[in-house]
Amino acid sequence: MLLPSLFGLATMASSCLAASLQQVWNFGSNPTNINMHIYVPDRLANKPPIIVALHPCGGNAQQWFSGTRLPQYADRHGFILIYPSTPHMSNCWDVQNPASLTHGAGGDALGIVSMVNYAIDRYGADRDRVYVMGFSSGGMMTNVLAGSYPDVFEAGAAYSGVPHACFLGAPAATPFSPNQTCAQGLQKTPEEWGNLVRNSYPGYNGRRPRMQITHGLNDWLVRPQCAYESLKQWSNVLGLQLTRQVTSGQWTQHIYGDGTKLVGYLGQGIGHEPAVNEEQLLRFFGIIN
């Protein structure tokens, strides 16, 4: 009976040591009292990258943790996943207030940046390899973070989102808000959209995040025009032109420049759903080849 008992203890110890989603308290400046969860795989890469993964309206960190296969890829490649969570506005992100839309001014955006800095300091993560992705409200906040904090994020991937500062001045960026002008496809010129990004961090002349925009063409909640407006915005900010389109199955790829800094994926017959292709995402970020 001795060997089985030892085997059982070893199995139990292994289970206790397995990586899991953990909540973090006191991670730094947190002006809107949002929550932080983190997933740190058992085997971290040297100077690991960080991906911030942002949930949709009505979601939370635990839901979005199980909403994609990114944790499995984190186990395989040794990167850190941060899962912010907001309890406010029906669990929708603050993408409409000037604080989040201004570098260093506060809002949910500053709280998320505090989470990134915590992970860099705590785990020796690579400050030059910080990425952000999100779906719906999380996709909207992805664009906000890329615009307000270009010095923090190397690249972003927005799924079913809207351009940076699209909801500026609206009472709330939720599906229940009476002002849905942005989500219905508010249109501006590329220069106007680009100025909204540049005005979020006046005087900044550093590199801008690379961006991937993914949207379903049958999205009834956040209209497909929002994706085209996002691509207009980032093409202006990054100084890129549309060079070609490639269709494969339901998806048409909109390639700007050489496709390494800005790319869009528009899905025929795809509604308001994540449609997260993890390998495509991680290749764009440069985490896998």
C-alpha positions, 0 to 999 in steps of 0.5 A: 500500500506504500507505493500507491499512497506515495503516488497519490500524494505526488499527484495531489502535490502536482495538482496543487502546484498547477497554474490557475487564474488568480486574483490580485489585490493592490496592484497599483493605481486603480481609480475606477476600482476594477479587478485584476486576475492573472494567469501565470503558467508553471513554465514562464519564458525568459522575460515573458510577453504579456497579453491583456485579455478584455471581456465583453459587456456582461462578462468577467475575468473568469468567463473570458479566461474560459472563452478562448484557448489562450491559457493553453497557448500560455502553457505552451509558450510561457507568456502571461495573461492578465484578465481585467474585470469591471463590475460597472455599467453592466460589466462594460468598459469605460471607453467614453470618458475623457479620463480613459481617453487621455494618457495618464488621466485615470479611468479604467485604462489607467487601472489596466496599465497598473496591472501591466506594470505590476506583472512586469515588476513581479515576474520580470516580463518584457516591457517591449512585448505587451499586447492587448486583445478583447471582444465587443466592449473589450474590443472597444477598450483594446482600441482605447488602450492602443490610442491612449497608451501607445508607449505601453502596448506593442500591438492590439487585436480588437474583435467586434469593437469600435474606433478609439474615442468613438463613444466620446461624450456618450453617457455610457458605452453599453448596449442599453445606452440610449446613444448608440450612434457609435455602435451603429457605425459613426463615420469620420474621415481617416484624419478625424479619427487619427486626430482623436488618437493623437489628441489622447497623448499630445506630443507623443512621437514614439512608435504606435501599436500594430493593430488587428481588427476582426469583425463579422459582416452580419453583426447586428449589435456593433455594426460592421461599419465600425470595423471599416472606421477602425481601419480608417483610423489606424491606417491614418495613425500608422501612415499605411494604405490598403494594398490588397484583399485576400478572401479565404472561405468566409473571411476577407483579409484587408492588408495595409502596407505589408500586413505586419502593422495593420490588418483587418479580417471581415467575416461573411455570415459572421455575427456578433461573436468572438471568432478568436483564431488564437494562432492567427492572433499570436502570429500577428503579435509575434509570440509564435512563428 
